[in-house]
Amino acid sequence: MSSRKVVVIGAGPAGYVCAIRLAQLGQKVTVVEKDQLGGTCLNVGCIPSKAMIAAGALMDRVRHASTMGLTVKDMELDVEKLVSWKAGIVKKLTGGIGILLGKHGVEHVVGEARLQDRSTVVVKGQGGETRLSCDDIVIATGSVPSGVPGFEIDGTQVWSSTEALAPEEVPGHLVVIGGGYIGLELGFLYSKLGSKVTVVEFTEGALPGQDRDCVKIIERSLKKRKIKLLTKTAAKGYEAAKDKLFVKVEKRDGGDTDTIECDQILCTVGRRPFSEGLGLEHVGLEVDGRGFLPTDQRMRTSVPNIYAIGDIAGQPMLAHKGSKEGLVAAGVIAGEAEEYDALCVPAVIFTSPEMASVGLQEAEAREQGHDVVVGQFPFAASGRAMSLMETDGFVKIVSDAKTDLVLGVHMVGPEVTELIAEAAMAIELGATSEDIARTIHAHPTLPEAMMEAAEAVHGMAVHIYQKK
Ligand SMILES: Cc1cc2nc3c(=O)[nH]c(=O)nc-3n(C[C@H](O)[C@H](O)[C@H](O)COP(=O)(O)OP(=O)(O)OC[C@H]3O[C@@H](n4cnc5c(N)ncnc54)[C@H](O)[C@@H]3O)c2cc1C
Protein backbone atom coordinates (compact mmCIF):
# COMPACT_ATOMS: atom_id res chain seq x y z
CA MET A 1 0.00 0.00 0.00
CA SER A 2 1.40 3.42 -0.92
CA SER A 3 1.94 6.06 1.72
CA ARG A 4 -1.12 8.14 2.65
CA LYS A 5 -1.20 11.77 3.67
CA VAL A 6 -2.87 12.08 7.05
CA VAL A 7 -3.80 15.14 9.11
CA VAL A 8 -4.30 14.51 12.83
CA ILE A 9 -6.22 17.28 14.61
CA GLY A 10 -5.20 17.56 18.27
CA ALA A 11 -1.97 16.42 19.93
CA GLY A 12 -3.24 14.95 23.20
CA PRO A 13 -2.48 11.35 24.17
CA ALA A 14 -4.84 10.14 21.44
CA GLY A 15 -3.58 12.40 18.63
CA TYR A 16 0.18 12.39 19.20
CA VAL A 17 0.28 8.62 19.75
CA CYS A 18 -1.68 8.14 16.53
CA ALA A 19 0.65 10.50 14.64
CA ILE A 20 3.79 8.69 15.80
CA ARG A 21 2.37 5.26 14.97
CA LEU A 22 1.27 6.50 11.52
CA ALA A 23 4.82 7.69 10.87
CA GLN A 24 6.24 4.36 12.11
CA LEU A 25 3.95 2.67 9.58
CA GLY A 26 5.33 4.81 6.77
CA GLN A 27 2.56 7.40 6.38
CA LYS A 28 3.06 11.14 5.77
CA VAL A 29 1.67 12.85 8.84
CA THR A 30 0.84 16.39 9.89
CA VAL A 31 -0.41 17.00 13.40
CA VAL A 32 -2.24 20.26 14.07
CA GLU A 33 -2.39 21.56 17.65
CA LYS A 34 -3.85 24.91 18.68
CA ASP A 35 -2.34 24.85 22.14
CA GLN A 36 0.43 22.77 23.75
CA LEU A 37 1.60 19.35 22.61
CA GLY A 38 0.36 16.66 25.00
CA GLY A 39 -3.20 17.99 25.31
CA THR A 40 -5.17 17.92 28.54
CA CYS A 41 -3.34 14.87 29.86
CA LEU A 42 0.17 16.27 29.90
CA ASN A 43 -0.56 19.95 30.44
CA VAL A 44 -3.52 20.21 32.80
CA GLY A 45 -4.68 16.66 33.54
CA CYS A 46 -3.10 13.32 34.39
CA ILE A 47 0.54 14.34 34.73
CA PRO A 48 0.33 17.65 36.64
CA SER A 49 -2.38 16.28 38.93
CA LYS A 50 -0.36 13.20 39.79
CA ALA A 51 2.77 15.28 40.36
CA MET A 52 0.93 17.53 42.82
CA ILE A 53 -0.75 14.51 44.42
CA ALA A 54 2.65 12.84 44.88
CA ALA A 55 3.87 15.92 46.74
CA GLY A 56 0.73 15.92 48.93
CA ALA A 57 1.18 12.22 49.64
CA LEU A 58 4.79 12.77 50.68
CA MET A 59 3.76 15.57 53.07
CA ASP A 60 1.14 13.27 54.49
CA ARG A 61 3.61 10.44 55.01
CA VAL A 62 6.11 12.71 56.67
CA ARG A 63 3.38 14.04 58.97
CA HIS A 64 2.49 10.53 60.07
CA ALA A 65 6.00 9.13 60.18
CA SER A 66 6.37 9.63 63.93
CA THR A 67 4.76 6.18 64.39
CA MET A 68 7.89 4.83 62.68
CA GLY A 69 10.07 6.90 64.99
CA LEU A 70 10.70 9.66 62.47
CA THR A 71 9.80 13.15 63.53
CA VAL A 72 10.24 16.00 61.08
CA LYS A 73 9.89 19.27 62.93
CA ASP A 74 9.72 22.14 60.48
CA MET A 75 8.04 20.89 57.32
CA GLU A 76 7.13 23.86 55.16
CA LEU A 77 5.23 24.06 51.92
CA ASP A 78 6.57 26.43 49.27
CA VAL A 79 3.60 26.59 46.90
CA GLU A 80 5.46 28.51 44.22
CA LYS A 81 8.26 25.93 44.17
CA LEU A 82 5.78 23.05 44.13
CA VAL A 83 3.98 24.53 41.12
CA SER A 84 7.22 25.25 39.29
CA TRP A 85 8.51 21.70 39.99
CA LYS A 86 5.27 20.36 38.50
CA ALA A 87 5.58 22.73 35.53
CA GLY A 88 9.12 21.42 34.95
CA ILE A 89 7.82 17.86 34.63
CA VAL A 90 5.15 18.99 32.18
CA LYS A 91 7.73 20.93 30.14
CA LYS A 92 10.08 17.95 29.96
CA LEU A 93 7.31 15.63 28.79
CA THR A 94 5.73 17.98 26.27
CA GLY A 95 9.20 18.88 24.95
CA GLY A 96 9.87 15.16 24.62
CA ILE A 97 6.79 14.77 22.45
CA GLY A 98 8.01 17.58 20.19
CA ILE A 99 11.33 15.77 19.83
CA LEU A 100 9.65 12.43 19.15
CA LEU A 101 7.38 13.93 16.49
CA GLY A 102 10.41 15.55 14.83
CA LYS A 103 12.47 12.35 14.91
CA HIS A 104 9.61 10.43 13.32
CA GLY A 105 9.29 13.03 10.58
CA VAL A 106 5.82 14.18 11.71
CA GLU A 107 5.09 17.75 10.67
CA HIS A 108 3.78 19.82 13.60
CA VAL A 109 1.58 22.76 12.62
CA VAL A 110 0.53 25.23 15.30
CA GLY A 111 -2.98 26.57 14.91
CA GLU A 112 -6.68 25.87 15.07
CA ALA A 113 -7.90 23.35 12.50
CA ARG A 114 -11.28 23.18 10.84
CA LEU A 115 -12.63 20.89 8.17
CA GLN A 116 -13.28 22.50 4.81
CA ASP A 117 -14.22 19.31 3.02
CA ARG A 118 -13.43 15.60 3.29
CA SER A 119 -9.84 16.05 2.13
CA THR A 120 -8.97 19.59 3.19
CA VAL A 121 -8.15 20.93 6.64
CA VAL A 122 -7.78 24.67 7.12
CA VAL A 123 -5.44 25.80 9.87
CA LYS A 124 -5.74 29.26 11.37
CA GLY A 125 -2.37 30.14 12.82
CA GLN A 126 -0.47 33.27 13.74
CA GLY A 127 0.56 33.87 10.13
CA GLY A 128 -2.96 33.48 8.73
CA GLU A 129 -4.69 30.49 7.18
CA THR A 130 -3.05 27.42 5.62
CA ARG A 131 -4.80 24.69 3.64
CA LEU A 132 -3.68 21.10 4.14
CA SER A 133 -4.89 18.56 1.64
CA CYS A 134 -4.84 14.95 2.71
CA ASP A 135 -6.17 11.45 2.16
CA ASP A 136 -7.31 10.86 5.73
CA ILE A 137 -8.23 12.97 8.73
CA VAL A 138 -8.05 11.89 12.38
CA ILE A 139 -10.09 13.97 14.82
CA ALA A 140 -8.57 13.94 18.31
CA THR A 141 -9.87 17.21 19.72
CA GLY A 142 -10.47 15.88 23.23
CA SER A 143 -12.66 17.42 25.88
CA VAL A 144 -13.04 20.50 28.08
CA PRO A 145 -14.39 20.98 31.63
CA SER A 146 -18.19 21.14 31.96
CA GLY A 147 -19.70 23.95 33.95
CA VAL A 148 -22.51 24.13 36.49
CA PRO A 149 -25.13 26.86 36.26
CA GLY A 150 -24.34 29.54 38.83
CA PHE A 151 -20.61 28.73 38.87
CA GLU A 152 -18.91 30.26 35.88
CA ILE A 153 -15.26 29.22 35.89
CA ASP A 154 -13.37 32.52 36.17
CA GLY A 155 -10.03 31.17 37.39
CA THR A 156 -10.18 33.30 40.54
CA GLN A 157 -13.26 32.64 42.69
CA VAL A 158 -14.28 29.54 40.76
CA TRP A 159 -11.50 27.22 39.64
CA SER A 160 -11.62 24.36 37.19
CA SER A 161 -9.07 21.58 37.69
CA THR A 162 -6.65 23.62 35.56
CA GLU A 163 -6.40 26.48 38.07
CA ALA A 164 -6.41 24.02 40.98
CA LEU A 165 -3.19 22.57 39.57
CA ALA A 166 -1.41 25.94 39.56
CA PRO A 167 -2.44 27.69 42.80
CA GLU A 168 -0.73 30.81 44.13
CA GLU A 169 -1.63 29.77 47.65
CA VAL A 170 -3.47 27.04 49.48
CA PRO A 171 -7.03 28.20 50.23
CA GLY A 172 -8.29 28.11 53.81
CA HIS A 173 -11.58 26.42 52.93
CA LEU A 174 -12.10 24.82 49.53
CA VAL A 175 -15.56 23.78 48.34
CA VAL A 176 -15.35 21.13 45.62
CA ILE A 177 -18.46 20.80 43.46
CA GLY A 178 -18.61 17.25 42.10
CA GLY A 179 -17.42 14.13 43.92
CA GLY A 180 -16.19 12.26 40.86
CA TYR A 181 -12.59 11.15 40.49
CA ILE A 182 -11.10 14.55 39.63
CA GLY A 183 -12.95 16.29 42.47
CA LEU A 184 -11.91 13.70 45.03
CA GLU A 185 -8.29 13.49 43.86
CA LEU A 186 -8.00 17.26 44.20
CA GLY A 187 -10.05 17.31 47.42
CA PHE A 188 -7.65 14.84 49.08
CA LEU A 189 -4.69 16.80 47.67
CA TYR A 190 -5.82 20.13 49.13
CA SER A 191 -6.67 18.52 52.45
CA LYS A 192 -3.09 17.22 52.62
CA LEU A 193 -1.74 20.63 51.66
CA GLY A 194 -3.65 22.13 54.60
CA SER A 195 -7.09 23.27 53.32
CA LYS A 196 -10.35 22.50 54.99
CA VAL A 197 -12.32 20.72 52.24
CA THR A 198 -16.04 20.25 51.60
CA VAL A 199 -17.23 18.16 48.66
CA VAL A 200 -20.74 18.69 47.27
CA GLU A 201 -22.08 15.68 45.36
CA PHE A 202 -25.50 15.33 43.72
CA THR A 203 -25.74 11.52 43.79
CA GLU A 204 -25.96 9.16 46.79
CA GLY A 205 -22.23 8.84 47.31
CA ALA A 206 -18.71 9.66 46.19
CA LEU A 207 -17.34 8.33 42.89
CA PRO A 208 -20.61 7.46 41.14
CA GLY A 209 -20.44 4.29 39.07
CA GLN A 210 -17.48 2.77 40.95
CA ASP A 211 -17.51 -0.43 43.02
CA ARG A 212 -19.42 0.54 46.16
CA ASP A 213 -17.35 -1.64 48.54
CA CYS A 214 -14.22 0.19 47.35
CA VAL A 215 -15.98 3.55 47.63
CA LYS A 216 -16.94 2.79 51.27
CA ILE A 217 -13.22 2.72 52.12
CA ILE A 218 -12.72 6.06 50.36
CA GLU A 219 -15.71 7.60 52.16
CA ARG A 220 -14.31 6.35 55.49
CA SER A 221 -10.99 7.96 54.63
CA LEU A 222 -12.72 11.27 53.78
CA LYS A 223 -14.31 11.18 57.23
CA LYS A 224 -11.01 10.34 58.95
CA ARG A 225 -9.40 13.30 57.24
CA LYS A 226 -12.32 15.55 58.14
CA ILE A 227 -13.20 16.15 54.51
CA LYS A 228 -16.92 16.81 54.55
CA LEU A 229 -18.89 14.99 51.85
CA LEU A 230 -22.39 16.36 51.27
CA THR A 231 -24.28 13.78 49.23
CA LYS A 232 -27.65 14.16 47.48
CA THR A 233 -26.87 17.86 47.47
CA ALA A 234 -26.98 20.39 44.66
CA ALA A 235 -24.79 23.49 44.56
CA LYS A 236 -27.10 26.30 43.45
CA GLY A 237 -24.88 29.37 43.14
CA TYR A 238 -22.63 31.58 45.21
CA GLU A 239 -22.10 35.12 46.39
CA ALA A 240 -18.90 36.94 47.24
CA ALA A 241 -18.56 39.31 50.17
CA LYS A 242 -15.65 40.59 52.24
CA ASP A 243 -13.00 38.22 50.83
CA LYS A 244 -15.26 35.24 51.43
CA LEU A 245 -17.46 33.16 49.15
CA PHE A 246 -20.86 31.87 50.19
CA VAL A 247 -21.98 28.73 48.37
CA LYS A 248 -25.69 27.98 48.37
CA VAL A 249 -26.53 24.28 48.55
CA GLU A 250 -29.85 22.51 48.46
CA LYS A 251 -30.72 18.94 49.47
CA ARG A 252 -31.77 17.06 46.36
CA ASP A 253 -34.75 15.31 47.93
CA GLY A 254 -36.08 17.50 50.76
CA GLY A 255 -35.21 20.90 49.32
CA ASP A 256 -33.48 22.01 52.58
CA THR A 257 -31.02 24.78 51.88
CA ASP A 258 -27.77 25.86 53.49
CA THR A 259 -24.90 28.26 52.86
CA ILE A 260 -21.24 27.27 53.10
CA GLU A 261 -18.68 29.99 53.72
CA CYS A 262 -15.39 29.31 51.97
CA ASP A 263 -12.35 30.88 50.33
CA GLN A 264 -12.30 29.04 47.03
CA ILE A 265 -14.67 27.08 44.83
CA LEU A 266 -13.47 24.23 42.60
CA CYS A 267 -15.86 22.98 39.97
CA THR A 268 -15.23 19.38 38.85
CA VAL A 269 -18.55 18.13 37.59
CA GLY A 270 -17.10 16.37 34.58
CA ARG A 271 -15.84 17.03 31.11
CA ARG A 272 -17.57 17.29 27.77
CA PRO A 273 -16.29 16.31 24.33
CA PHE A 274 -14.96 19.27 22.34
CA SER A 275 -15.70 19.87 18.66
CA GLU A 276 -16.61 23.57 18.56
CA GLY A 277 -15.58 25.37 15.40
CA LEU A 278 -14.34 22.16 13.79
CA GLY A 279 -16.71 22.44 10.83
CA LEU A 280 -18.15 18.94 11.13
CA GLU A 281 -21.13 20.15 9.09
CA HIS A 282 -18.84 20.69 6.06
CA VAL A 283 -18.11 16.98 5.84
CA GLY A 284 -21.52 15.65 6.85
CA LEU A 285 -20.56 14.57 10.36
CA GLU A 286 -22.73 14.99 13.42
CA VAL A 287 -22.07 14.47 17.12
CA ASP A 288 -24.45 12.33 19.17
CA GLY A 289 -26.71 13.60 21.97
CA ARG A 290 -23.78 13.76 24.42
CA GLY A 291 -21.42 15.50 21.99
CA PHE A 292 -19.35 12.45 21.02
CA LEU A 293 -18.42 11.52 17.46
CA PRO A 294 -19.63 7.94 16.94
CA THR A 295 -17.18 5.48 15.36
CA ASP A 296 -17.03 1.80 14.53
CA GLN A 297 -14.51 -0.67 16.04
CA ARG A 298 -11.92 0.56 13.55
CA MET A 299 -12.33 4.18 14.74
CA ARG A 300 -13.98 5.19 11.44
CA THR A 301 -16.71 7.80 11.59
CA SER A 302 -19.62 7.69 9.17
CA VAL A 303 -17.32 9.40 6.63
CA PRO A 304 -14.96 6.68 5.33
CA ASN A 305 -11.67 8.65 5.44
CA ILE A 306 -12.37 10.49 8.70
CA TYR A 307 -11.52 8.87 12.04
CA ALA A 308 -12.22 9.93 15.63
CA ILE A 309 -10.18 8.91 18.69
CA GLY A 310 -9.84 9.80 22.35
CA ASP A 311 -12.29 11.77 24.47
CA ILE A 312 -14.17 13.06 21.42
CA ALA A 313 -14.90 9.45 20.40
CA GLY A 314 -16.73 8.42 23.59
CA GLN A 315 -16.45 7.03 27.08
CA PRO A 316 -14.44 6.24 29.04
CA MET A 317 -12.69 9.59 28.72
CA LEU A 318 -9.29 8.30 29.75
CA ALA A 319 -5.86 8.92 28.29
CA HIS A 320 -4.90 5.27 27.78
CA LYS A 321 -8.20 4.49 26.05
CA GLY A 322 -7.50 7.39 23.64
CA SER A 323 -3.94 6.24 22.99
CA LYS A 324 -5.16 2.72 22.23
CA GLU A 325 -7.70 4.13 19.78
CA GLY A 326 -4.91 6.21 18.22
CA LEU A 327 -2.88 3.07 17.58
CA VAL A 328 -5.91 1.35 16.09
CA ALA A 329 -6.75 4.26 13.77
CA ALA A 330 -3.12 4.45 12.62
CA GLY A 331 -3.07 0.74 11.83
CA VAL A 332 -6.35 0.91 9.93
CA ILE A 333 -5.16 3.88 7.85
CA ALA A 334 -1.92 2.04 7.07
CA GLY A 335 -3.94 -0.91 5.76
CA GLU A 336 -3.47 -3.25 8.70
CA ALA A 337 -6.16 -5.59 10.05
CA GLU A 338 -6.53 -3.50 13.21
CA GLU A 339 -9.61 -3.01 15.30
CA TYR A 340 -10.41 -1.88 18.82
CA ASP A 341 -10.94 -5.22 20.50
CA ALA A 342 -9.82 -4.51 24.07
CA LEU A 343 -11.83 -6.59 26.53
CA CYS A 344 -11.38 -4.05 29.27
CA VAL A 345 -10.09 -0.56 30.09
CA PRO A 346 -8.53 -0.17 33.53
CA ALA A 347 -9.34 2.95 35.54
CA VAL A 348 -7.20 4.43 38.28
CA ILE A 349 -8.10 6.98 40.93
CA PHE A 350 -5.42 8.72 42.98
CA THR A 351 -7.41 9.22 46.15
CA SER A 352 -6.17 8.25 49.62
CA PRO A 353 -6.07 5.30 49.57
CA GLU A 354 -5.90 4.80 45.83
CA MET A 355 -8.61 2.98 43.94
CA ALA A 356 -8.43 1.02 40.69
CA SER A 357 -10.72 -1.22 38.73
CA VAL A 358 -10.95 -3.19 35.54
CA GLY A 359 -13.68 -5.31 33.99
CA LEU A 360 -17.11 -6.09 35.39
CA GLN A 361 -18.44 -5.22 38.82
CA GLU A 362 -20.34 -7.98 40.67
CA ALA A 363 -23.77 -6.60 39.79
CA GLU A 364 -22.85 -6.06 36.13
CA ALA A 365 -21.54 -9.61 35.88
CA ARG A 366 -24.80 -10.98 37.31
CA GLU A 367 -26.85 -8.81 34.96
CA GLN A 368 -24.88 -10.31 32.07
CA GLY A 369 -25.94 -13.79 33.19
CA HIS A 370 -22.78 -14.93 35.00
CA ASP A 371 -22.94 -17.05 38.09
CA VAL A 372 -20.48 -15.02 40.14
CA VAL A 373 -17.91 -15.97 42.77
CA VAL A 374 -16.00 -13.23 44.59
CA GLY A 375 -12.63 -13.55 46.28
CA GLN A 376 -11.41 -10.73 48.48
CA PHE A 377 -8.16 -10.17 50.37
CA PRO A 378 -7.60 -7.28 52.79
CA PHE A 379 -4.36 -5.28 52.85
CA ALA A 380 -4.60 -5.47 56.65
CA ALA A 381 -3.28 -9.03 56.25
CA SER A 382 -0.40 -8.01 53.98
CA GLY A 383 3.04 -7.70 55.56
CA ARG A 384 4.14 -5.31 52.84
CA ALA A 385 1.13 -3.03 53.39
CA MET A 386 1.88 -3.00 57.12
CA SER A 387 5.48 -2.01 56.49
CA LEU A 388 4.20 0.88 54.35
CA MET A 389 1.70 1.82 57.09
CA GLU A 390 -1.11 1.58 54.55
CA THR A 391 -3.38 -1.26 55.51
CA ASP A 392 -6.77 0.19 54.49
CA GLY A 393 -8.42 -1.55 51.56
CA PHE A 394 -8.53 -4.82 49.71
CA VAL A 395 -8.34 -6.60 46.36
CA LYS A 396 -11.59 -8.08 45.10
CA ILE A 397 -11.75 -10.52 42.19
CA VAL A 398 -15.05 -11.20 40.43
CA SER A 399 -14.92 -14.59 38.75
CA ASP A 400 -17.30 -16.73 36.73
CA ALA A 401 -18.38 -19.72 38.85
CA LYS A 402 -18.53 -22.14 35.91
CA THR A 403 -15.42 -21.22 33.93
CA ASP A 404 -13.38 -19.55 36.71
CA LEU A 405 -12.55 -16.77 34.20
CA VAL A 406 -11.65 -13.46 35.81
CA LEU A 407 -14.42 -11.02 34.91
CA GLY A 408 -13.42 -7.99 36.95
CA VAL A 409 -10.97 -6.82 39.59
CA HIS A 410 -11.60 -3.92 41.99
CA MET A 411 -9.01 -2.65 44.39
CA VAL A 412 -8.63 0.02 46.99
CA GLY A 413 -5.42 0.43 48.95
CA PRO A 414 -1.71 1.16 48.63
CA GLU A 415 -0.28 1.37 45.11
CA VAL A 416 -3.34 -0.23 43.56
CA THR A 417 -3.02 2.14 40.60
CA GLU A 418 0.09 0.08 39.76
CA LEU A 419 -1.35 -3.29 40.79
CA ILE A 420 -4.28 -3.03 38.39
CA ALA A 421 -2.00 -3.73 35.40
CA GLU A 422 -1.75 -7.40 36.42
CA ALA A 423 -5.54 -7.61 36.59
CA ALA A 424 -5.99 -6.01 33.15
CA MET A 425 -3.45 -8.43 31.71
CA ALA A 426 -5.26 -11.37 33.33
CA ILE A 427 -8.58 -10.41 31.75
CA GLU A 428 -7.05 -9.69 28.33
CA LEU A 429 -5.24 -13.05 28.32
CA GLY A 430 -8.34 -14.92 29.45
CA ALA A 431 -6.83 -15.98 32.77
CA THR A 432 -8.80 -17.89 35.39
CA SER A 433 -8.54 -17.03 39.05
CA GLU A 434 -6.71 -20.35 39.45
CA ASP A 435 -4.08 -19.13 36.94
CA ILE A 436 -3.45 -16.09 39.13
CA ALA A 437 -3.49 -18.13 42.32
CA ARG A 438 -0.94 -20.59 40.88
CA THR A 439 1.42 -17.84 39.68
CA ILE A 440 4.21 -17.31 42.18
CA HIS A 441 4.12 -13.70 43.36
CA ALA A 442 7.29 -12.30 44.92
CA HIS A 443 7.31 -11.80 48.69
CA PRO A 444 6.94 -9.39 50.38
CA THR A 445 5.00 -7.34 47.82
CA LEU A 446 1.57 -5.81 47.45
CA PRO A 447 0.69 -7.97 44.40
CA GLU A 448 0.57 -10.95 46.76
CA ALA A 449 -2.85 -9.55 47.68
CA MET A 450 -3.94 -10.25 44.11
CA MET A 451 -2.75 -13.86 44.40
CA GLU A 452 -4.52 -14.29 47.75
CA ALA A 453 -7.75 -12.76 46.41
CA ALA A 454 -7.57 -15.31 43.57
CA GLU A 455 -7.05 -18.08 46.13
CA ALA A 456 -9.99 -16.67 48.09
CA VAL A 457 -12.22 -17.23 45.02
CA HIS A 458 -11.73 -20.95 45.79
CA GLY A 459 -11.91 -20.54 49.57
CA MET A 460 -8.17 -21.23 49.75
CA ALA A 461 -6.54 -17.93 50.80
CA VAL A 462 -3.72 -18.80 53.17
CA HIS A 463 -3.30 -15.56 55.10
CA ILE A 464 -6.94 -15.02 56.09
CA TYR A 465 -9.39 -17.46 57.61
CA GLN A 466 -12.26 -18.31 55.23
CA LYS A 467 -15.20 -20.13 56.76
CA LYS A 468 -16.20 -23.21 54.73
C1 LIG B 1 -7.38 17.03 36.27
C2 LIG B 1 -7.46 15.85 35.33
C3 LIG B 1 -6.89 14.65 35.70
C4 LIG B 1 -6.97 13.56 34.85
N1 LIG B 1 -6.40 12.39 35.25
C5 LIG B 1 -6.43 11.32 34.43
C6 LIG B 1 -5.80 10.09 34.81
O1 LIG B 1 -5.24 9.98 35.90
N2 LIG B 1 -5.83 9.07 33.93
C7 LIG B 1 -6.45 9.17 32.71
O2 LIG B 1 -6.45 8.21 31.95
N3 LIG B 1 -7.06 10.31 32.33
C8 LIG B 1 -7.06 11.38 33.16
N4 LIG B 1 -7.64 12.55 32.76
C9 LIG B 1 -8.35 12.58 31.45
C10 LIG B 1 -7.35 12.71 30.31
O3 LIG B 1 -6.60 13.88 30.48
C11 LIG B 1 -8.09 12.72 28.99
O4 LIG B 1 -8.87 11.55 28.88
C12 LIG B 1 -7.12 12.74 27.81
O5 LIG B 1 -6.29 13.88 27.86
C13 LIG B 1 -7.88 12.73 26.48
O6 LIG B 1 -6.98 12.72 25.44
P1 LIG B 1 -7.36 13.27 24.00
O7 LIG B 1 -6.10 13.17 23.20
O8 LIG B 1 -8.57 12.62 23.52
O9 LIG B 1 -7.74 14.80 24.23
P2 LIG B 1 -6.96 16.03 24.91
O10 LIG B 1 -5.89 15.56 25.83
O11 LIG B 1 -8.03 16.87 25.45
O12 LIG B 1 -6.26 16.71 23.67
C14 LIG B 1 -6.97 17.31 22.65
C15 LIG B 1 -6.09 18.35 21.99
O13 LIG B 1 -6.74 18.82 20.83
C16 LIG B 1 -6.48 20.20 20.69
N5 LIG B 1 -7.51 20.76 19.82
C17 LIG B 1 -8.86 20.78 20.02
N6 LIG B 1 -9.49 21.33 18.97
C18 LIG B 1 -8.54 21.67 18.07
C19 LIG B 1 -8.57 22.26 16.80
N7 LIG B 1 -9.71 22.62 16.20
N8 LIG B 1 -7.39 22.48 16.17
C20 LIG B 1 -6.21 22.13 16.75
N9 LIG B 1 -6.13 21.56 17.94
C21 LIG B 1 -7.28 21.30 18.61
C22 LIG B 1 -6.53 20.71 22.12
O14 LIG B 1 -5.84 21.95 22.24
C23 LIG B 1 -5.86 19.57 22.88
O15 LIG B 1 -4.47 19.79 23.01
C24 LIG B 1 -7.59 13.67 33.58
C25 LIG B 1 -8.14 14.90 33.19
C26 LIG B 1 -8.08 15.97 34.05
C27 LIG B 1 -8.67 17.28 33.62
The ligand as an SDF file (V2000), in Angstrom:
LIG
                    3D

 53 58  0  0  0  0  0  0  0  0999 V2000
   -7.3760   17.0250   36.2710 C   0  0  0  0  0  0  0  0  0  0  0  0
   -7.4570   15.8500   35.3320 C   0  0  0  0  0  0  0  0  0  0  0  0
   -6.8950   14.6500   35.7000 C   0  0  0  0  0  0  0  0  0  0  0  0
   -6.9660   13.5570   34.8480 C   0  0  0  0  0  0  0  0  0  0  0  0
   -6.3980   12.3850   35.2510 N   0  0  0  0  0  0  0  0  0  0  0  0
   -6.4310   11.3180   34.4300 C   0  0  0  0  0  0  0  0  0  0  0  0
   -5.8000   10.0940   34.8060 C   0  0  0  0  0  0  0  0  0  0  0  0
   -5.2380    9.9760   35.8960 O   0  0  0  0  0  0  0  0  0  0  0  0
   -5.8310    9.0660   33.9260 N   0  0  0  0  0  0  0  0  0  0  0  0
   -6.4550    9.1650   32.7100 C   0  0  0  0  0  0  0  0  0  0  0  0
   -6.4540    8.2100   31.9460 O   0  0  0  0  0  0  0  0  0  0  0  0
   -7.0650   10.3070   32.3290 N   0  0  0  0  0  0  0  0  0  0  0  0
   -7.0640   11.3760   33.1590 C   0  0  0  0  0  0  0  0  0  0  0  0
   -7.6400   12.5530   32.7580 N   0  0  0  0  0  0  0  0  0  0  0  0
   -8.3460   12.5770   31.4510 C   0  0  0  0  0  0  0  0  0  0  0  0
   -7.3470   12.7100   30.3050 C   0  0  0  0  0  0  0  0  0  0  0  0
   -6.6040   13.8830   30.4850 O   0  0  0  0  0  0  0  0  0  0  0  0
   -8.0910   12.7210   28.9850 C   0  0  0  0  0  0  0  0  0  0  0  0
   -8.8720   11.5550   28.8850 O   0  0  0  0  0  0  0  0  0  0  0  0
   -7.1190   12.7430   27.8150 C   0  0  0  0  0  0  0  0  0  0  0  0
   -6.2900   13.8810   27.8600 O   0  0  0  0  0  0  0  0  0  0  0  0
   -7.8850   12.7310   26.4820 C   0  0  0  0  0  0  0  0  0  0  0  0
   -6.9790   12.7160   25.4440 O   0  0  0  0  0  0  0  0  0  0  0  0
   -7.3580   13.2670   24.0000 P   0  0  0  0  0  0  0  0  0  0  0  0
   -6.1010   13.1670   23.2040 O   0  0  0  0  0  0  0  0  0  0  0  0
   -8.5710   12.6250   23.5240 O   0  0  0  0  0  0  0  0  0  0  0  0
   -7.7370   14.8010   24.2280 O   0  0  0  0  0  0  0  0  0  0  0  0
   -6.9590   16.0310   24.9140 P   0  0  0  0  0  0  0  0  0  0  0  0
   -5.8890   15.5560   25.8300 O   0  0  0  0  0  0  0  0  0  0  0  0
   -8.0340   16.8740   25.4550 O   0  0  0  0  0  0  0  0  0  0  0  0
   -6.2640   16.7120   23.6690 O   0  0  0  0  0  0  0  0  0  0  0  0
   -6.9750   17.3100   22.6480 C   0  0  0  0  0  0  0  0  0  0  0  0
   -6.0910   18.3500   21.9930 C   0  0  0  0  0  0  0  0  0  0  0  0
   -6.7400   18.8200   20.8250 O   0  0  0  0  0  0  0  0  0  0  0  0
   -6.4840   20.1960   20.6930 C   0  0  0  0  0  0  0  0  0  0  0  0
   -7.5140   20.7580   19.8190 N   0  0  0  0  0  0  0  0  0  0  0  0
   -8.8570   20.7810   20.0230 C   0  0  0  0  0  0  0  0  0  0  0  0
   -9.4860   21.3300   18.9720 N   0  0  0  0  0  0  0  0  0  0  0  0
   -8.5410   21.6690   18.0720 C   0  0  0  0  0  0  0  0  0  0  0  0
   -8.5660   22.2570   16.8030 C   0  0  0  0  0  0  0  0  0  0  0  0
   -9.7070   22.6200   16.1990 N   0  0  0  0  0  0  0  0  0  0  0  0
   -7.3870   22.4800   16.1670 N   0  0  0  0  0  0  0  0  0  0  0  0
   -6.2150   22.1250   16.7480 C   0  0  0  0  0  0  0  0  0  0  0  0
   -6.1280   21.5630   17.9440 N   0  0  0  0  0  0  0  0  0  0  0  0
   -7.2770   21.3050   18.6100 C   0  0  0  0  0  0  0  0  0  0  0  0
   -6.5290   20.7100   22.1240 C   0  0  0  0  0  0  0  0  0  0  0  0
   -5.8350   21.9490   22.2430 O   0  0  0  0  0  0  0  0  0  0  0  0
   -5.8550   19.5720   22.8770 C   0  0  0  0  0  0  0  0  0  0  0  0
   -4.4670   19.7900   23.0120 O   0  0  0  0  0  0  0  0  0  0  0  0
   -7.5910   13.6720   33.5790 C   0  0  0  0  0  0  0  0  0  0  0  0
   -8.1450   14.8990   33.1900 C   0  0  0  0  0  0  0  0  0  0  0  0
   -8.0840   15.9720   34.0470 C   0  0  0  0  0  0  0  0  0  0  0  0
   -8.6740   17.2770   33.6200 C   0  0  0  0  0  0  0  0  0  0  0  0
  1  2  1  0
  2  3  1  0
  2 52  2  0
  3  4  2  0
  4  5  1  0
  4 50  1  0
  5  6  2  0
  6  7  1  0
  6 13  1  0
  7  8  2  0
  7  9  1  0
  9 10  1  0
 10 11  2  0
 10 12  1  0
 12 13  2  0
 13 14  1  0
 14 15  1  0
 14 50  1  0
 15 16  1  0
 16 17  1  0
 16 18  1  0
 18 19  1  0
 18 20  1  0
 20 21  1  0
 20 22  1  0
 22 23  1  0
 23 24  1  0
 24 25  2  0
 24 26  1  0
 24 27  1  0
 27 28  1  0
 28 29  2  0
 28 30  1  0
 28 31  1  0
 31 32  1  0
 32 33  1  0
 33 34  1  0
 33 48  1  0
 34 35  1  0
 35 36  1  0
 35 46  1  0
 36 37  1  0
 36 45  1  0
 37 38  2  0
 38 39  1  0
 39 40  1  0
 39 45  2  0
 40 41  1  0
 40 42  2  0
 42 43  1  0
 43 44  2  0
 44 45  1  0
 46 47  1  0
 46 48  1  0
 48 49  1  0
 50 51  2  0
 51 52  1  0
 52 53  1  0
M  END
$$$$
